[in-house]
Amino acid sequence: MLHYWKSPAKEGMISALLDPRTKNLNFISSFEKEEVISSLRNEYQLFYESDDYINIQQSTDLEIGNSLLAEMFAESQVVDNKVNEYLSMPQISLKNDPFKWWAGNQDRFPILSRLAKKYLSISATSTSSERLFSQAGNIMTAKRTQLNPKLFEKLLFLKKNHNVLGKIFPTETNE
């Protein structure tokens, strides 16, 4: 993955952080990991301050009873505590379902579970990769099954980048 995409999109990295199977982010540097954690904290804070969360919180405050003093002291600590609590939990096995894990921990991490639903629903494929597979199928035909893998890779590269190469090497025109 790093060969083709030097720095994955912010959304993809937050998705990996919110996946309890890969949340340690062992595949990126410590500096990049801190940036992703900071982005998650910002997302958490934005949701915490949003109207959606305020409406949810007001309904639970009516049930529990509202203490202004407790709310003032708790508000500043919530973001760091919940994100740190989630990050300090052990990573789960790759065989486990992250959606089931979040369903089981939804009461413990209400905002993080909503963010996980948002980010873990990112599609695993993209149009560009689908196009690349289609072009590969056009190059590797039934008559070309003995094609050398290196040559196949070069042909695919040329096919994918022909418009860029045309600008580098303009065609000669006879005057």
C-alpha positions as CSV (number, residue, x, y, z in Angstrom):
1,M,0.0,0.0,0.0
2,L,2.8,2.4,0.9
3,H,4.4,1.9,-2.5
4,Y,1.4,3.5,-4.3
5,W,0.1,5.8,-1.6
6,K,2.8,7.5,0.5
7,S,0.4,9.0,3.0
8,P,-3.0,7.4,3.2
9,A,-6.0,9.8,3.5
10,K,-6.9,11.2,7.0
11,E,-10.3,9.4,6.9
12,G,-8.6,6.0,6.2
13,M,-6.2,6.5,9.1
14,I,-9.0,7.5,11.5
15,S,-10.9,4.4,10.3
16,A,-7.8,2.2,11.1
17,L,-7.6,3.8,14.5
18,L,-11.3,3.2,15.3
19,D,-11.0,-0.4,14.2
20,P,-10.2,-2.2,17.4
21,R,-8.2,-4.8,15.4
22,T,-5.7,-2.3,14.0
23,K,-5.9,0.6,16.4
24,N,-2.2,0.4,17.4
25,L,-1.3,1.7,13.9
26,N,1.9,-0.3,13.8
27,F,2.3,0.4,10.0
28,I,3.0,4.1,10.4
29,S,5.5,6.2,12.2
30,S,5.0,7.6,15.8
31,F,4.7,11.1,14.5
32,E,2.0,10.1,12.0
33,K,0.2,8.1,14.7
34,E,0.1,11.2,17.0
35,E,-1.4,13.2,14.1
36,V,-4.1,10.6,13.6
37,I,-4.9,10.5,17.3
38,S,-5.1,14.3,17.4
39,S,-7.5,14.2,14.4
40,L,-9.7,11.7,16.2
41,R,-9.7,13.9,19.3
42,N,-10.8,16.9,17.1
43,E,-13.5,14.8,15.5
44,Y,-14.6,13.7,19.0
45,Q,-14.7,17.3,20.2
46,L,-16.7,18.5,17.2
47,F,-19.3,15.8,17.8
48,Y,-19.3,16.5,21.5
49,E,-20.2,20.1,20.8
50,S,-22.7,19.4,18.0
51,D,-26.4,19.7,18.2
52,D,-26.9,15.9,17.8
53,Y,-24.9,15.2,21.0
54,I,-26.5,18.1,22.9
55,N,-30.0,16.7,22.1
56,I,-29.0,13.2,23.2
57,Q,-27.4,14.6,26.4
58,Q,-30.4,16.7,27.3
59,S,-32.7,13.7,27.3
60,T,-30.3,11.8,29.6
61,D,-29.8,14.8,31.8
62,L,-33.6,14.9,32.4
63,E,-33.5,11.3,33.5
64,I,-30.4,11.6,35.7
65,G,-30.7,15.2,37.1
66,N,-28.5,18.0,35.9
67,S,-25.7,19.4,38.1
68,L,-24.1,22.6,36.6
69,L,-21.0,22.3,38.8
70,A,-20.4,18.6,37.8
71,E,-21.0,19.5,34.1
72,M,-18.4,22.3,34.2
73,F,-15.6,20.1,35.6
74,A,-16.5,17.0,33.6
75,E,-16.7,18.7,30.2
76,S,-13.0,19.6,29.8
77,Q,-11.9,16.0,30.7
78,V,-14.3,14.0,28.6
79,V,-12.5,14.1,25.2
80,D,-9.1,13.0,26.5
81,N,-10.4,10.5,29.0
82,K,-12.7,8.6,26.5
83,V,-10.2,8.6,23.7
84,N,-7.3,7.6,26.0
85,E,-9.5,4.9,27.6
86,Y,-10.3,3.4,24.2
87,L,-6.6,3.6,23.1
88,S,-5.4,1.9,26.3
89,M,-7.7,-1.1,25.8
90,P,-6.0,-4.1,24.2
91,Q,-6.3,-4.6,20.5
92,I,-8.7,-7.5,19.5
93,S,-7.9,-10.4,17.2
94,L,-8.2,-9.9,13.4
95,K,-10.7,-12.7,13.4
96,N,-13.2,-10.6,15.5
97,D,-15.8,-8.4,14.0
98,P,-15.2,-4.7,14.8
99,F,-18.9,-3.8,14.4
100,K,-19.8,-6.4,17.1
101,W,-17.1,-5.0,19.4
102,W,-18.5,-1.5,19.0
103,A,-22.1,-2.7,19.6
104,G,-20.9,-4.2,22.8
105,N,-19.0,-1.1,23.9
106,Q,-21.6,1.5,22.6
107,D,-22.7,2.4,26.1
108,R,-19.1,2.9,27.3
109,F,-18.1,5.0,24.3
110,P,-21.2,6.6,22.8
111,I,-19.5,9.2,20.7
112,L,-16.6,7.0,19.6
113,S,-19.1,4.3,18.6
114,R,-20.9,6.8,16.4
115,L,-17.6,7.9,14.8
116,A,-16.7,4.3,14.3
117,K,-19.9,3.7,12.4
118,K,-19.2,6.7,10.3
119,Y,-15.5,5.8,9.5
120,L,-15.7,2.0,9.4
121,S,-18.3,2.2,6.7
122,I,-15.7,3.6,4.3
123,S,-15.8,1.5,1.1
124,A,-12.8,-0.8,0.8
125,T,-12.6,-0.3,-3.0
126,S,-12.4,2.7,-5.2
127,T,-13.2,3.4,-8.8
128,S,-9.6,3.9,-9.7
129,S,-8.6,0.4,-8.5
130,E,-11.6,-1.1,-10.3
131,R,-10.4,0.6,-13.5
132,L,-6.9,-0.7,-13.0
133,F,-8.2,-4.3,-12.7
134,S,-10.3,-3.8,-15.8
135,Q,-7.3,-2.5,-17.8
136,A,-5.2,-5.5,-16.5
137,G,-7.9,-7.8,-17.8
138,N,-7.7,-6.1,-21.2
139,I,-3.9,-6.6,-21.3
140,M,-3.8,-10.2,-20.0
141,T,-6.0,-11.9,-22.5
142,A,-6.3,-15.6,-23.3
143,K,-3.6,-15.3,-26.0
144,R,-1.2,-13.5,-23.7
145,T,-1.2,-15.8,-20.7
146,Q,2.5,-16.5,-21.0
147,L,3.4,-12.8,-20.6
148,N,6.4,-12.1,-18.4
149,P,5.1,-10.5,-15.1
150,K,7.6,-7.6,-15.4
151,L,6.5,-6.9,-18.9
152,F,2.9,-7.1,-17.9
153,E,3.5,-4.6,-15.1
154,K,5.3,-2.2,-17.5
155,L,2.5,-2.5,-20.0
156,L,-0.1,-1.8,-17.3
157,F,1.9,1.2,-16.2
158,L,2.1,2.6,-19.7
159,K,-1.6,2.0,-20.3
160,K,-2.5,3.8,-17.0
161,N,-0.1,6.7,-17.6
162,H,-0.3,7.2,-21.4
163,N,-1.7,10.7,-21.0
164,V,1.1,11.8,-18.8
165,L,3.7,10.2,-21.0
166,G,2.2,11.9,-24.0
167,K,3.0,15.3,-22.5
168,I,6.6,14.3,-21.7
169,F,7.3,12.9,-25.1
170,P,5.2,14.9,-27.6
171,T,4.7,13.3,-31.0
172,E,6.8,14.6,-33.8
173,T,4.9,16.6,-36.4
174,N,6.1,17.0,-40.0
175,E,6.1,20.5,-41.2
